[in-house]
Amino acid sequence: MVPAPSPSPSVQKQTIAQTGLTRLQTWLFAFPALPAAFIILPMNIFIPAFYASHTAVTLLQIGTATSLCRVIDALLDPAIGFLSDRSRTRFNGRGTWGIASGVICCVALFFLFQPSSHATILYYGVWAFVLYFGYSLFEIPRSAWSAELGPTPPLRTRINAAIGLFTVAGSLIFWLVPVTLFQFYGTTGFTQGTLRVIVWLYAVLMLPAVICIMRYVPDRPSARTIAPTLRDLARSLKQNRPLALYFLAIALWGVGQGIWFSTTFLFLNDYLRVGSVFPLIMIVFFLSTIVAIPLWGRAERRMERHALWAISMILSALTRPLALLPAPGMHSLPFIMLLTAAGGALSAPANFMPYAILADVIDYDIWKTGTSKSSTLYALNTLITKTALAMGSGAGFIILGWVHYHAGQANHGPPLTGLLLCYTVICSIPQLIAAMIIFYFPIGRRAHTLIRHRLNRRRTDTRIPVRNDP
């Protein structure tokens, strides 16, 4: 069981005093999330359609190749995490992985975002995989590093909230680029010219940022214990009950989110008939998320972090049926924008709280096993999240296929009902279950403070044995 006794005030002061990350270092560490958002957002929404309309590659080929690339990339994630955990020195630590990621992603973006009209599915598949792989080299070690930099819950929330803010800001900038360049390219849509600007923007922002992190942010090698083995990982998965609960919750959340993602554009375009302003709707969504993230972060001073994430999921699920209130058509756009802003604000905790919660679970795992597997566990988190999102997206399309829904056309009866249920109800069911799991999560603020105190004592007193009991 997780320790629950309340630590003394002296213990709390001792733990808090060991946090040395300044606010400037926090923002510097989080900044690469902004250019990194230029990768995932277009790969999920735009690039497949761009290839279908500008090259000879078909949608079926793109769908198959994209799925295959994601599966292979997800299977490699645990290996990246395992190797990152065994990186020990200053110039062979977490920061080195960011340098490698930036270089690989720059090359992959250059080729992937500039296809010729004769590009083949092999061309798309190779560079898409290289880009996914390069992004994983950045995301997994960075997530583990954030846990090592923030030994206390408030600092972890601050670090992950900053990362979430820059991620959302990067998504917002991606949508604003074609609007800003309208006078040069004569369109607010994406062209090879606007994509070329995004590639250069990524290179100019990412490479200097990761170099500055290596120079000014501590790698904290002393915060790690013995490098893990595969046997250590198996023991953690078997003995760490909070870890199992977290992975179950994140999987359920991912399935629901995948169903919602797969039906969002269809709902807005085919049912509400506002697809022509979809970029504007996305801008409103991300702007409201940026505003809401600091507010949710401050709320942690009064409530447990896991309870706030659970409340966020519950409120998001309960408000989704409100999307059925506006009548289809552009005349309902103001109300649709209001609902979009509310949805972005309510879902904001998903951008940073899960990572902070997992960091607490990793501390518990270190205390139990005596080994640090932070990158490995973050890699498993990435693997589970990617798999759950893919399963949810597939489930959404399968349900629409069962009811014979036709995309881009007027649907009535069971096909329309299937779309509305997927977007407002079915996607919320697994997330409500996840909310119940997270709301009663066993590691809270008091328990985590005691865990950190025991870890600190272990580092200063070699006579304290490693706990391996379940």
TAVEN-V446354 format. One line per field, one symbol per residue. ss: DSSP state (A for helix, B for strand, O for the rest). phi: phi as a letter, one per 20 degrees, with the letter a starting at -180 (. if undefined). A space follows every 10 residues. Layout:
BEGIN
ss = ???
phi = ???
END
This chain:
BEGIN
ss = OOOOOOOOAA AAAAAAAOOO OOAAAAAAAA OAAAAAAAAA AAAAAOAAAA AAAAOOOOAA AAAAAAAAAA AAAAAAAAAA AAAAAOOOOA AAOAAAAAAA AAAAAAAAAA AAOOOOOOOO AAAAAAAAAA AAAAAAAAAA AAAAAAAAAO OOAAAAAAAA AAAAAAAAAA AAAAAAAAAA OAAAAOOOOO OAAAAAAAAA AAAAAAAAAA AAAAAAOOOO AAAOOBBOOA AAAAAAAAAO AAAAAAAAAA AAAAAAAAAA AAAAAAAAAA AOOOAAAAAA AAAAAAAAAA AAAAAAAAAO OOOOAAAAAA AAAAAAAAAA AAAAOOOOOA AAAAAAAAAA AAAAAAOAAA AOAAAAAAAA AAAAAAAAAO BBOAAAAAAA AAAAAAAAAA AAAAAAAAAA AAOOOOOOOO OOOAAAAAAA AAAAAAAAAA AAAAAAAAAO OOOOAAAAAA AAAAAAAAAA OOOOOOOOOO
phi = .ffcgfffgf fffffffeed fffffffffe ggffffffef gffeddggff ffedcefeff ffffffffff fffffeggff fffffeedef dcdfffffff fffffffffg ffecfefdfd ffgffffffg fgfffffeff fffffffffd fdgfffffff ffffffffff fffgfegfff egfedmbeee cfffffffff ffffefffff ffffeddfel fffedffecf fffffffeee fgffffffff ffgfffffff gfdfffffee eemcffdggf ffffffffff fegfffffff fdcfgfffff fgffffffef fffefffgpf feggffffff ffffffeggf ebfgffffff ffffffffdn cecfffffff ffffffffff ffffffffff ffemfdfmcf dcmggfffff fffdcffeff ffffffffgd ffddffffff fffffffffe cfffffecff
END
